[in-house]
């Protein structure tokens, strides 16, 4: 199975840059957009 390419995800690209940075720095191996979405929601709450 190919590795999920987070940078090519339209959802990831639509996120604010601060959230993208947090996602990338997390070191988490996301498998799909749903996993990114859950993590991003948490990050957005902490940045608010």
N, C-alpha and C positions, 0 to 999 in steps of 0.2 A: 504494500500500500504506500502511495506517495505521501510525503510529509505535507501537512496542511500549510499553505503559504499565506500567512496572515496579512502580509503587506498587499497582496493582490485582492483581498476581500473588499468589495464595495462598501460593506457595512463598516469595516475598520477605517477605510478612507474617509467615511462620512463623520467620524468622531472628531471632536475638538482635539487640537494638537496635544494639549496637556494630558488628555485621556489616552491618546495613542502612545505617548511617551511612557505613561504608567503601565500600559499593557505590555509594551516591549521590554521595559525594565523589570517586569515581574518575574521573568524567567519561566513562566508557566507554558507548557506545551499545549496550546489550545487545539482542539480537534475540529471545531466548526464555529460558525457565527453565533450560535446560541450560547456557547461557552464564553465567547468574547463579550456578548451582550450582558450576561449575568455579571461578569467581572467589571465591565464598564459602568454599569448602574451603581455598583458599590463605590467605584472610584469617583463618579460624579457626585455622589452624596458626600463623600469626604472632602471634595474640593469646594463644596458650596458653603 
